[in-house]
Amino acid sequence: MVIIDSSKNKRLIDRISVRLLLIAWIFFCFFLQWIDYNMPGLPKPPPYVLVVANNLFKDIFTVPYKF
Amino acid sequence: MTIYLAIKTVFLCFFYSLSCLGAGIVSFFVIESLFGKANRTLSIPQLTLTFLLGSSVLAVFWSILLSFSLFNLLTVITILITFTAVGILFIQHNRQAITLSIDVIYKLCIKETTVWKAIIFFNLTLILLTAIVCLSPLEPYNDAAAFYMVLPKLLASTNQYMLLSGYESFMKIGLYGELHFGALMLLGCEVGAKFYSWFFGLSTAIMIVAISGLAGVGRKGQILSVTMVYASTAFLFHIGDGKTDIFGAALGCATFYWIMKAEEEILSLKAKYFVLGVFTAFAMIAKISYALIILPSVFLFITIEQYSEKEDKNYNFEHAIGQVSKKSIWLLLGIAIPLFFHLHKNFVLFGEPFTPFFNFGENIYGDTWTNQTWITSKNIHKIILTYPFALVFGNYPFQIGTMSVLILAFVPLLVTAPLPNKILKNKLFLISLIAIMGIFIWIIIRPGIFAPRYILYTLLLLIPASVAGVEHVLNNEPNQKFLSAVIIVFCLIHLVYFNRIYFHKVKKRFTDNEIRISIERFFDHLNNVIPDGQRVLTLNYYNYYFRPDILENLVKYSEKDYIFTSRKQEYDNIRTRIYEKGFQFILLNTMTHKQHADNIISSKESTGMKLIKIIQNNEYVLYELKPALRKTM
């Protein structure tokens, strides 16, 4: 038994949108990892979009010690 | 570390591990004699499980010896040689089966395509690098230099249980890795004692691979599960760092491997749940934070397992309740035995066996080592909102490592896999449910401690679900070539990059060591300057480098009360009070204890007690206390 999209009798994996979502998710995770590793291989100064992404990442995934 | 020392360390740790295997064989033999013989097949995971059980039994032996001041070289070596002999005999007897198991794994790897061979190669590189890290010198500002490697040094030198100065209340935690470190230090394997954690790292990976296999994951998924384990820095950074988190992780995974595997073996209910209890208890002792999550997880597993039989024809509710009760009794009996030795340790040290269950917060020692909160409640909310990303990305206070991005990236692939007919009987579902439940329990009970290492086993149990999705896409979806290619390419890129980063980190431990060498030199000088029997009052967190006899005579808690008085600002005549308690030297860490250091240096002494500077480096100063000469007429 597999997960079936009953409307078109197609498996989820057969839908291009699902496949694209899965691929996009993998890319997104690795993009976050790349930022986490401080974006190696960037030209200096880095493109503005990536600077913003990096700052946003730091805002979300950094907290100070309690004291 | 010289080549000779490295070889000696590796040899001693292999000898020690063989002894653990022997102890495990004897333990299983005793259990089978009591509860009926099992139809177990010899396999690498089974050998690993035996090793882990044996290691736990040896920890109990060391605890008993320490309680009765018998933890000396002669008794330890006698026990080790006895169990090693059993281990050697077992290996000799089962040589063919063991060789066959290894040969099967080797042939399966050889059959793989070049890409998969590359992934295997990078996995092996990571495993090798962890072995090299284990042989590196201890980092001077690590928790291990404060407690986890200092306590074993003290135990090996005094041959008995003794409170470690400055960390008295912290000794309420279960001692497991520390006892093994102590035994290895007794054998003359001081820094190399942490090499023993390499075996536990490998055991954790084997357990996860075996759990994945039992959950229906194939060869490729199992190879990737090794990648995910070793690419998780929360796991990787704790191999060879001198801390003991990896011991708990291996035992936690072993608990769930046993619960899944025991179903396949002809085992009596008593044996199955008794051994399960033993592993559960040792996992809790090895990492006390697991106590909050492993017990509910095990009970949940038992309940679901019983409930899943509802669809069977002969199902009877009363019978089911009876079965759950019986299983729980044997489970609790299994937990009780290791726990008894833990409570006995607390009785010996504190005179109060149940000390971990109350006085958990601030205690008679006035500190809260065992009840810490690192983050403000506002930031705790922020972290909770970012789960599960926070487990993989970012850098939080005292976190020391995250989980692998591969786990998060590949988990959604599970939606492509077939849905099982009987979901409650599906092992992959059960193990994933337990992993998720463990994370939720931790979020509810201890959100202020955000560090994957505190719940490492439960996070590692997410790996089978992640690799199951990958396995399905790669093996059963021949039309999804692009998706398969994305998976493989990202795995390879990640492994290459991760290997590179870790390689540089390992290299740095051997090359970039100016601070460590400076501290080691300072303490070498200090250990030479201080005569035998003289006491040092130390205002410093990291006491690993002290000579053992100095370590034995550090300030006791009762003395601290007298020296520092009840009023915190009362520093007048402090030098006199220190001297009255028998301290001739004071070691000040001017970075971590600056306020104390300034107060002692500037205190007004009515007796004229002087401080004479003996040695100094950037951070530490050693003073000698000299009473003023009496004026003569």
Interface residues (C-beta under 8 A of the other chain):
Chain A: M1 V2 I3 R11 L12 I13 V18 R19 L21 L22 I23 W25 I26 F27 C29 F30 L32 Q33 I35 D36 Y37 P40 F57 I60 F61 T62 V63 P64 Y65 K66
Chain B: T373 W374 I375 T376 N379 K382 I383 T386 F389 A390 V392 F393 G394 N395 Y396 P397 F398 V405 L408 A409 F410 P412 L413 V415 T416 P418 L419 P420 N421 V473 E477 Q480 F482 L483 V486 I487 F490 I493 H494 Y497 I501
